[in-house]
Amino acid sequence: MQNETPDTTASEVRAWAEGAHRNAAGLASSLGVDPERYAEDPLLALPGLQSYVDRLPLGEFQQSDWIGLHTDLTSYLGDLLVRRYGARWVKVEDSNSPAGYRYLVEAKGLDGKIRQVEPYDVAMEEFQNLPIEISRMLANAEAVLHLTTAVDETSLADIPLEELMGDADDSR
């Protein structure tokens, strides 16, 4: 990208992040979550958002409907990662993108390494694996960024189900 200074790029990224937050907070508000509460914990919008997408007539969607839903999910995912994990939006050059760049979310994983994920792609993957599952979308982004601990499936196989679930007698 030519004729761009770091200040210009930082300003563009800031505007992108603010736009994503405004869109996500507006979506949360339409789902009954107060914008201030949403800003404190974006997961508060998850049940309402899942209920919303579950009720959408996806089979009747026109291209503009898919674009709107994709924008909402991308905004929500990116904003959640920023607010919940201290991630940040970044602008990266991409000659394969029509605009010549893309906006990604960058975060430090549990291993201390910085990784990036493109919320646009994560949301698009949900469209290719219907039904849309908001928690799966979030888990996929968290896994790419290494924000959660990995589960050793092999080790879990050796643990009795009762131990994993907790003893029923302990709930008294």
C-alpha positions as CSV (number, residue, x, y, z in Angstrom):
1,M,0.0,0.0,0.0
2,Q,1.6,3.2,-1.1
3,N,1.4,6.6,0.4
4,E,0.3,5.3,3.8
5,T,2.0,6.4,7.0
6,P,1.8,4.4,10.2
7,D,-0.4,7.1,11.6
8,T,-2.8,6.7,8.7
9,T,-2.9,2.9,9.1
10,A,-3.4,3.2,12.9
11,S,-6.3,5.6,12.3
12,E,-7.9,3.3,9.8
13,V,-7.6,0.3,12.2
14,R,-9.0,2.4,15.0
15,A,-12.0,3.4,12.8
16,W,-12.5,-0.3,11.8
17,A,-12.4,-1.5,15.4
18,E,-14.8,1.2,16.5
19,G,-17.1,0.3,13.6
20,A,-17.0,-3.4,14.5
21,H,-17.8,-2.5,18.1
22,R,-20.7,-0.2,17.2
23,N,-22.2,-2.9,14.9
24,A,-21.7,-5.7,17.5
25,A,-23.1,-3.5,20.3
26,G,-26.1,-2.5,18.1
27,L,-26.7,-6.2,17.4
28,A,-26.5,-7.0,21.1
29,S,-28.9,-4.2,21.9
30,S,-31.4,-5.5,19.3
31,L,-31.2,-8.8,21.2
32,G,-32.0,-7.2,24.5
33,V,-28.4,-6.7,25.9
34,D,-27.7,-3.2,27.1
35,P,-24.7,-1.7,25.2
36,E,-22.8,-1.0,28.5
37,R,-23.3,-4.6,29.7
38,Y,-22.3,-5.9,26.3
39,A,-19.1,-3.8,26.4
40,E,-18.3,-5.4,29.8
41,D,-19.0,-9.0,28.7
42,P,-19.8,-9.7,25.0
43,L,-20.7,-13.3,25.9
44,L,-24.0,-11.9,27.3
45,A,-25.2,-11.6,23.7
46,L,-24.3,-15.2,22.8
47,P,-27.6,-16.9,23.8
48,G,-29.7,-14.3,22.1
49,L,-27.5,-14.3,19.0
50,Q,-27.7,-18.1,18.7
51,S,-31.5,-18.0,19.1
52,Y,-31.6,-15.3,16.4
53,V,-29.6,-17.2,13.9
54,D,-31.5,-20.4,14.7
55,R,-34.7,-18.7,13.6
56,L,-33.4,-17.2,10.4
57,P,-34.9,-18.6,7.2
58,L,-31.5,-19.3,5.7
59,G,-33.0,-21.2,2.8
60,E,-34.8,-18.0,1.7
61,F,-31.8,-15.7,2.0
62,Q,-30.7,-13.4,-0.8
63,Q,-27.1,-12.4,-1.3
64,S,-27.7,-9.1,0.6
65,D,-29.1,-11.1,3.6
66,W,-26.0,-13.3,3.7
67,I,-23.7,-10.2,3.5
68,G,-25.6,-8.6,6.4
69,L,-25.4,-11.7,8.6
70,H,-21.8,-12.2,7.7
71,T,-21.0,-8.6,8.7
72,D,-22.8,-9.0,12.0
73,L,-21.0,-12.3,12.9
74,T,-17.6,-10.9,11.8
75,S,-18.2,-7.8,14.0
76,Y,-19.4,-9.8,17.0
77,L,-16.5,-12.3,16.8
78,G,-13.8,-9.7,16.4
79,D,-15.2,-7.4,19.1
80,L,-15.6,-10.3,21.5
81,L,-11.9,-11.3,21.0
82,V,-10.8,-7.7,21.6
83,R,-12.9,-7.2,24.7
84,R,-12.6,-10.7,26.3
85,Y,-9.0,-11.5,25.4
86,G,-7.3,-8.1,24.9
87,A,-6.8,-8.9,21.2
88,R,-6.5,-6.1,18.7
89,W,-7.5,-5.4,15.1
90,V,-4.6,-5.1,12.7
91,K,-4.5,-4.2,9.0
92,V,-2.3,-6.5,6.8
93,E,-1.4,-6.2,3.1
94,D,-2.9,-8.9,0.9
95,S,-2.5,-8.7,-2.8
96,N,-5.2,-11.4,-3.2
97,S,-7.8,-9.2,-1.5
98,P,-9.8,-6.8,-3.8
99,A,-8.9,-4.0,-1.4
100,G,-5.2,-4.9,-1.2
101,Y,-5.5,-5.5,2.5
102,R,-7.5,-7.3,5.2
103,Y,-8.4,-6.7,8.8
104,L,-7.4,-9.5,11.2
105,V,-7.5,-9.9,15.0
106,E,-4.2,-10.5,16.7
107,A,-3.7,-11.9,20.2
108,K,-1.1,-13.4,22.4
109,G,-1.9,-17.1,23.0
110,L,-1.4,-18.9,26.3
111,D,2.0,-20.0,25.0
112,G,3.0,-16.3,24.7
113,K,3.1,-16.3,20.9
114,I,1.3,-13.7,18.9
115,R,-1.2,-15.1,16.3
116,Q,-3.7,-13.8,13.9
117,V,-7.2,-14.9,12.8
118,E,-9.5,-13.4,10.3
119,P,-13.0,-13.1,11.7
120,Y,-14.4,-12.8,8.2
121,D,-13.1,-16.3,7.4
122,V,-14.2,-17.9,10.7
123,A,-17.7,-16.6,10.1
124,M,-17.7,-17.8,6.5
125,E,-16.8,-21.2,7.7
126,E,-20.0,-21.3,9.7
127,F,-22.0,-20.7,6.5
128,Q,-20.3,-23.8,4.9
129,N,-21.1,-26.0,8.0
130,L,-24.7,-25.3,8.7
131,P,-26.4,-24.9,11.1
132,I,-24.6,-21.8,12.3
133,E,-23.2,-22.4,15.8
134,I,-22.0,-19.2,17.5
135,S,-20.1,-21.1,20.2
136,R,-18.3,-23.2,17.6
137,M,-17.4,-20.0,15.7
138,L,-15.9,-18.6,18.9
139,A,-14.1,-21.8,19.8
140,N,-12.6,-22.0,16.3
141,A,-11.2,-18.5,16.6
142,E,-9.9,-19.1,20.2
143,A,-8.2,-22.3,19.0
144,V,-6.4,-20.5,16.1
145,L,-5.2,-17.9,18.5
146,H,-4.3,-20.5,21.2
147,L,-6.4,-18.6,23.8
148,T,-7.6,-21.8,25.4
149,T,-5.8,-24.9,26.7
150,A,-5.7,-27.9,24.4
151,V,-7.6,-31.0,25.6
152,D,-5.6,-34.2,25.4
153,E,-8.3,-36.5,24.0
154,T,-6.2,-39.6,24.5
155,S,-5.7,-38.9,28.2
156,L,-9.4,-38.2,28.6
157,A,-10.2,-41.7,27.3
158,D,-8.5,-43.2,30.3
159,I,-10.6,-41.2,32.8
160,P,-13.9,-42.8,33.9
161,L,-16.9,-40.8,32.8
162,E,-18.1,-40.5,36.4
163,E,-14.8,-38.8,37.3
164,L,-15.2,-36.4,34.4
165,M,-18.8,-35.6,35.3
166,G,-18.2,-35.5,39.0
167,D,-19.8,-37.8,41.6
168,A,-23.6,-37.4,41.8
169,D,-23.3,-37.7,45.6
170,D,-21.1,-34.6,45.7
171,S,-24.0,-32.4,44.6
172,R,-25.7,-32.4,48.0
